[in-house]
Amino acid sequence: MNILVIGGSGFIGTALIRELLTLGYYVRNFDKNPSVDFSELSTIADVRDKDALICLQGS
């Protein structure tokens, strides 16, 4: 299953993403500060990047 987490770089989002990855989900993080290191993520995007928003449509 594909999951898009909006705000995944904060305290709660980081814990959520780590748990989802552990459960085997395909996770994408969409945040204003996507600097948290998630090498397991397929896409890390900045919510202020309009091109990234377009690319994530349908996620």
C-alpha positions in Angstrom: 0.0 0.0 0.0 1.2 3.5 -0.8 1.0 6.1 2.0 1.6 9.9 1.7 2.4 11.5 5.1 1.9 15.2 5.2 4.1 16.7 7.9 6.2 13.6 8.3 9.3 15.4 9.5 8.0 16.4 12.9 8.0 14.4 16.2 4.8 12.5 15.5 5.3 12.2 11.8 8.8 10.7 12.2 7.5 8.1 14.5 4.5 7.3 12.2 6.8 7.0 9.2 9.2 4.7 11.0 6.3 2.4 12.1 4.8 2.4 8.6 8.1 1.4 7.1 8.5 -1.3 9.7 5.1 -2.7 8.6 6.2 -2.8 5.0 4.3 0.2 3.6 5.6 2.3 0.7 5.8 5.8 2.3 6.3 9.3 1.0 7.0 12.3 3.2 5.6 15.7 2.1 6.7 18.4 4.5 7.9 22.0 4.6 11.2 20.8 6.2 11.9 17.3 4.7 15.4 17.3 6.2 14.8 14.2 8.4 16.9 11.4 7.0 14.7 8.6 5.8 16.8 6.8 3.3 14.1 4.2 3.1 11.6 6.6 1.7 10.8 6.7 -2.0 10.2 10.5 -2.2 11.0 13.4 0.1 9.4 16.6 -1.0 9.0 20.1 0.3 5.4 21.4 0.5 6.5 24.7 -0.9 7.8 23.1 -4.1 4.9 23.4 -6.7 6.6 20.9 -9.0 6.8 18.4 -6.2 3.1 18.9 -5.5 2.2 18.2 -9.1 4.4 15.1 -9.1 2.7 13.7 -6.0 -0.8 14.0 -7.4 -2.5 10.7 -7.2 -0.4 9.4 -4.3 
